[in-house]
Amino acid sequence: MRIPIDEALWYSYPGMVALVTARYNGKQNIMASGWHTYIGSSPGIYGISLRKETYTYSLIEKSGVFGVHFMPGHCTEIIQAVGTFSGFRLGQVHRVQYQL
């Protein structure tokens, strides 16, 4: 069955929220991302979607690497916190007290 793309979107979102970490030149950040997916296995590829305006994006662009973390349900406060605060304005990793 074919479904128009505007309706199909709601079958894949919302999904599990992952935490994305990045570090460059002594600066680090962590953010919540609802847009991520497995892409391929040979080699293993996992993709994330970020706005260019985010602090995490700028760190990833400079370093070329990032981490994706799938947190257990009891970590909802951490997930909510990193999805609320911006790393541009404060030392987010230290405020949330999450070890990278």
MARTOR-458522 format. One record per residue: residue number from 0; x negated, y, z of N, C-alpha, C, O in turn. Coordinates in Angstrom, 1 decimal. Each point is the difference from the previous one (the first is absolute). Layout:
MARTOR-458522
 nudo n_east n_north   n_up ca_east ca_north  ca_up c_east c_north   c_up o_east o_north   o_up
  NUM      X       Y      Z       X        Y      Z      X       Y      Z      X       Y      Z
...
***
This chain:
MARTOR-458522
 nudo n_east n_north   n_up ca_east ca_north  ca_up c_east c_north   c_up o_east o_north   o_up
    0   -0.8    -1.2    0.0     0.8      1.2    0.0   -0.9     1.2    0.0   -1.0     0.1    0.7
    1    1.3     0.9   -1.5    -0.7      1.3   -0.1    0.7     1.0    0.9    1.2     0.2    0.0
    2   -2.0     0.5    0.8     0.5      1.0    0.9   -0.7     1.4   -0.3   -1.3     0.0   -0.2
    3    2.0     1.1    0.0    -0.7      1.2   -0.2   -1.0     0.3    1.1    0.2    -0.3    1.1
    4   -1.3     0.9   -1.5    -1.2      0.2    0.9    0.4     0.8    1.2   -0.5    -0.2    1.1
    5    1.4     1.2   -1.2     0.4      0.8    1.1    0.7    -0.8    1.1   -0.1     0.3    1.2
    6    0.7    -1.4   -1.6     0.7     -0.9    1.0   -1.0    -1.0    0.5    0.1    -0.4    1.2
    7   -1.0    -0.1   -2.0    -0.9     -1.1    0.4   -1.0     0.5    1.1   -0.5    -0.8    0.8
    8    0.2     2.1   -0.8    -0.9      0.5    1.0    0.4    -0.3    1.4   -0.8    -0.3    0.9
    9    2.1     0.3   -0.6     0.5     -0.3    1.4   -0.2    -1.5    0.4    0.3    -0.3    1.1
   10   -0.6    -0.5   -2.1    -0.3     -1.4    0.4   -1.4    -0.2    0.5   -0.2    -1.0    0.7
   11   -0.7     1.9   -0.9    -1.3     -0.1    0.4   -0.4     1.0    1.2   -1.1    -0.1    0.5
   12    2.0     1.0   -0.2    -0.3      1.0    1.0    1.2     0.3    0.8    1.1     0.1   -0.5
   13   -1.2     0.0    1.8    -1.2      0.0    0.8   -0.6    -1.4    0.2    0.8    -1.0    0.0
   14   -2.0     0.9    0.2    -0.7     -1.3    0.3   -0.9     0.2    1.2    0.2     0.9    0.8
   15   -1.1    -1.9   -0.6    -0.9      0.1    1.1   -0.9     1.3   -0.1   -0.5     0.2   -1.1
   16    0.4     0.5    2.2    -0.9      1.1    0.0   -1.4    -0.4    0.4   -0.2    -0.7    1.0
   17   -0.8     1.0   -1.8    -1.4     -0.4    0.2   -0.7     1.3    0.5    0.4     1.1   -0.3
   18   -1.5    -1.3    1.1    -0.9      1.1    0.3   -1.2     0.0   -0.9   -0.6    -1.0   -0.2
   19    0.3     2.2   -0.3    -1.1      0.1   -0.9   -1.1     0.9    0.7    0.3     1.0    0.5
   20   -1.5    -1.6   -0.5    -1.1      0.7    0.7   -1.0     0.4   -1.1   -0.2    -0.6   -1.0
   21   -0.5     1.7    1.3    -1.1      0.5   -0.8   -1.0     0.7    0.8    0.3     0.6    1.1
   22   -1.5    -0.6   -1.6    -1.1      0.7    0.8   -1.1     0.5   -1.1   -0.3    -0.7   -0.9
   23   -0.2     1.9    1.2    -1.0      0.5   -0.8   -0.8     1.0    0.7    0.5     0.9    0.7
   24   -1.8    -1.0   -0.7    -1.0      0.9    0.6    0.4     0.4    1.5    0.0     1.2    0.3
   25    0.3    -2.2    0.4     0.3      0.2    1.5    1.5     0.4    0.3    0.4     0.1    1.1
   26    0.4     0.2   -2.2     1.4      0.3    0.2    0.8    -1.2   -0.3   -0.3    -0.7   -1.0
   27    1.4     0.5    1.7     0.8     -1.2   -0.2    1.5     0.4    0.2    0.3     1.0    0.7
   28    0.6    -1.8   -1.3     1.4      0.3    0.1    0.8    -1.3   -0.1   -0.5    -1.0   -0.6
   29    1.7     1.0    1.1     0.9     -1.2   -0.2    1.4     0.6   -0.3    0.4     1.0    0.6
   30    0.3    -1.7   -1.5     1.3      0.5   -0.4    0.9    -1.2   -0.2   -0.4    -1.1   -0.2
   31    1.7     1.4    0.4     1.0     -1.1   -0.3    0.4     0.1   -1.5    0.2     1.1   -0.5
   32    0.0    -2.2   -0.1     0.3      0.0   -1.5    1.1    -1.1   -0.2   -0.2    -1.2    0.3
   33    1.3     1.6   -0.9     1.1     -0.9   -0.4   -0.2    -0.4   -1.4    0.7    -0.9   -0.5
   34   -1.6     1.5   -0.3    -0.2     -0.3   -1.4   -1.3    -0.8   -0.2   -1.0     0.7   -0.1
   35    1.0    -2.0    0.1    -1.2     -0.8   -0.2    0.5    -1.3   -0.5    1.1    -0.5    0.2
   36   -2.0    -0.2   -0.9     0.3     -1.3   -0.6   -1.2    -0.8   -0.4   -1.1     0.5   -0.3
   37    1.3    -1.8    0.3    -1.0     -1.0   -0.6    0.0     0.2   -1.5    1.1     0.1   -0.6
   38   -2.2     0.0    0.0    -0.1      0.2   -1.4   -0.6    -1.2   -0.8    0.6    -0.4   -1.0
   39   -1.6    -0.2    1.5    -0.6     -1.2   -0.6   -1.0    -0.8    0.8   -0.3     0.5    1.1
   40   -0.1    -1.6   -1.5    -0.8     -0.9    0.8   -1.4    -0.3   -0.6   -0.8    -0.7    0.7
   41    0.6     1.1   -1.9    -1.3     -0.4   -0.6   -0.7     1.2   -0.7    0.1     0.1   -1.2
   42   -0.7     0.8    1.9    -0.3      0.0    1.5    1.3     0.5    0.8    0.9     0.4   -0.6
   43   -1.0    -0.6    1.9     1.0      0.4    0.9    0.2     1.6   -0.1   -0.9     0.7    0.2
   44    2.1    -0.3   -0.6     0.3      1.4   -0.1    1.3     0.3    0.8    1.0    -0.7   -0.2
   45   -1.1     1.8    1.0     1.2      0.4    0.7    0.1     1.5   -0.2   -1.0     0.7    0.1
   46    2.1    -0.2   -0.4     0.2      1.5   -0.4    0.8     0.7    1.0    0.9    -0.5    0.6
   47   -1.2     1.8   -0.4     0.8      0.9    0.8    0.3     1.2   -0.8   -0.7     0.4   -0.9
   48    1.8     0.3    1.3     0.4      1.2   -0.7   -0.1     1.2    1.1    0.7    -0.1    1.0
   49   -1.5     1.1   -1.3    -0.2      1.1    0.9    0.2     1.3   -0.8   -0.3     0.1   -1.2
   50    0.8     0.9    1.9     0.0      1.4   -0.6   -1.4     0.6    0.0   -0.7    -0.3    1.0
   51    0.3     1.0   -2.0    -1.3      0.6   -0.1   -0.3     1.0    1.1   -1.1     0.2    0.4
   52    2.2     0.3    0.2    -0.2      1.1    1.0   -0.3    -0.6    1.4   -0.3     0.8    0.9
   53    0.3    -2.1   -0.7    -0.2     -0.6    1.3   -1.5     0.0    0.3   -0.8    -0.1   -0.8
   54    0.5     0.2    2.1    -1.3     -0.1    0.5   -0.6    -1.4   -0.3   -1.2    -0.1   -0.4
   55    1.9    -0.9    0.5    -0.4     -1.4   -0.3   -0.5    -0.1   -1.4   -1.0    -0.6   -0.3
   56    1.8     1.2   -0.6    -0.3      0.0   -1.4   -1.4     0.6   -0.3   -0.8    -0.5   -0.7
   57    0.6     1.7    1.4    -1.3      0.7   -0.2   -1.2    -0.9    0.5   -1.1     0.0   -0.7
   58    1.3    -0.7    1.8    -1.1     -0.8    0.5   -0.2    -1.2   -0.9   -1.2    -0.4   -0.3
   59    2.2    -0.2   -0.2    -0.1     -1.2   -0.9   -0.7     0.5   -1.3   -0.8    -0.8   -0.6
   60    1.2     1.9    0.0    -0.6      0.5   -1.2   -1.5     0.2    0.1   -0.7    -0.3   -0.9
   61    0.3     0.8    2.1    -1.4      0.2    0.2   -0.8    -1.3    0.3   -1.1    -0.2   -0.5
   62    1.7    -0.7    1.3    -0.7     -1.2    0.3    0.2    -1.2   -0.9   -0.9    -0.8   -0.2
   63    2.0     0.8   -0.5     0.3     -1.1   -1.0    0.6    -1.2    0.7    0.2    -1.0   -0.7
   64    0.0     1.0    2.0     0.5     -1.2    0.7    1.1     0.4    1.0    0.1     1.1    0.4
   65    0.7    -2.1   -0.1     1.0      0.2    1.1    0.4    -1.4    0.6   -0.4    -1.0   -0.6
   66    1.1     1.0    1.7     0.4     -1.2    0.6    1.6     0.0    0.1    0.6     1.1    0.1
   67    0.0    -2.3   -0.2     1.4     -0.1    0.1    0.2    -1.0    1.2   -0.5    -1.1    0.0
   68    1.4     1.6    0.9     0.2     -0.8    1.3    1.5    -0.3    0.1    0.8     0.9   -0.1
   69   -0.5    -2.1    0.4     1.4     -0.4    0.2    0.2    -0.3    1.5   -0.5    -1.0    0.5
   70    1.2     1.9    0.1     0.1      0.0    1.5    1.2    -0.8    0.4    1.0    -0.1   -0.7
   71   -1.1    -0.6    1.9     1.1     -0.8    0.5    1.1     1.0    0.5   -0.3     1.2    0.3
   72    1.5    -1.7   -0.1     1.1      0.8    0.4   -0.1     0.8    1.3    0.6     1.0    0.1
   73   -1.4    -1.6    0.8    -0.1      0.7    1.3   -0.9     1.3   -0.1   -0.2     0.7    1.0
   74   -0.3    -0.4   -2.2    -0.8      1.2   -0.2    0.7     1.1   -0.6   -0.6     0.9   -0.7
   75    1.9    -0.8    0.8     0.9      1.0   -0.6   -0.4     1.4    0.4    0.1     0.9   -0.8
   76   -0.5    -0.7    2.1    -0.4      1.3    0.4   -1.2     0.5   -0.7   -0.1     1.2   -0.4
   77   -0.9    -2.0    0.1    -1.2      0.4   -0.7    0.4     0.3   -1.5   -0.4     1.0   -0.5
   78    1.2    -1.8   -0.1     0.5      0.2   -1.4    0.7     1.3   -0.1   -0.2     0.8   -0.9
   79    1.1    -0.5    1.9     0.8      1.2    0.0   -1.0     1.2    0.1    0.2     1.0   -0.6
   80   -1.1    -1.1    1.5    -1.0      1.1    0.3   -0.8     0.4   -1.2   -0.1     1.2   -0.3
   81   -0.5    -2.2   -0.4    -0.8      0.3   -1.1    0.8     0.4   -1.2   -0.5     0.7   -1.0
   82    1.8    -0.9    1.0     0.9      0.5   -1.1    0.5     1.4    0.3    0.7     0.6   -0.8
   83   -1.0    -0.1    2.0     0.5      1.3    0.4   -1.0     1.1    0.0    0.3     1.1   -0.4
   84   -1.5    -1.4    0.9    -1.1      1.0    0.1   -0.9     0.0   -1.3   -0.2    -1.0   -0.6
   85   -0.3     2.2    0.3    -0.9      0.1   -1.1   -1.4     0.1    0.4   -0.4     0.7    1.0
   86   -0.5    -1.5   -1.7    -1.4      0.1    0.3   -0.7     1.3   -0.3   -1.1     0.3    0.5
   87    1.7     0.5   -1.4    -0.5      1.3   -0.4    0.0     0.9    1.2   -0.9     0.8    0.2
   88    1.9    -0.9    0.7     0.2      0.9    1.1   -0.6    -0.4    1.3   -0.3     0.8    0.9
   89    0.0    -2.1   -0.7    -0.5     -0.5    1.3   -0.7    -1.3   -0.2    0.1    -0.6   -1.0
   90   -0.9     0.3    2.0    -0.7     -1.3    0.0    1.0    -1.1    0.2    0.1    -0.6    1.1
   91    0.6     0.2   -2.1     1.1     -0.9    0.1   -0.4    -1.4    0.6    0.7    -0.5    0.9
   92   -1.8     0.0   -1.3    -0.4     -1.4    0.5   -0.2     0.1    1.5    0.4    -0.9    0.7
   93   -1.0     2.0   -0.2    -0.2      0.1    1.4    1.3     0.3    0.8    0.2    -0.5    1.1
   94    0.7     1.2   -1.7     1.3      0.3    0.6    0.8    -1.3    0.2    0.6    -0.2    1.0
   95   -0.6    -0.6   -2.0     0.8     -1.2    0.0   -0.7    -1.1    0.8    0.6    -1.0    0.5
   96   -1.9     1.1   -0.4    -0.8     -1.0    0.8    0.0    -1.4   -0.7    0.4    -1.0    0.7
   97   -0.6     1.0   -2.0    -0.1     -1.2   -0.7   -1.4    -0.2   -0.5   -0.6     0.9   -0.6
   98    0.0    -2.1    0.8    -1.3     -0.3   -0.4   -0.1    -0.4   -1.4    0.7    -0.9   -0.4
   99   -1.5     1.7   -0.4    -0.1     -0.4   -1.5   -1.0    -1.1   -0.1   -0.3    -0.5   -1.1
***
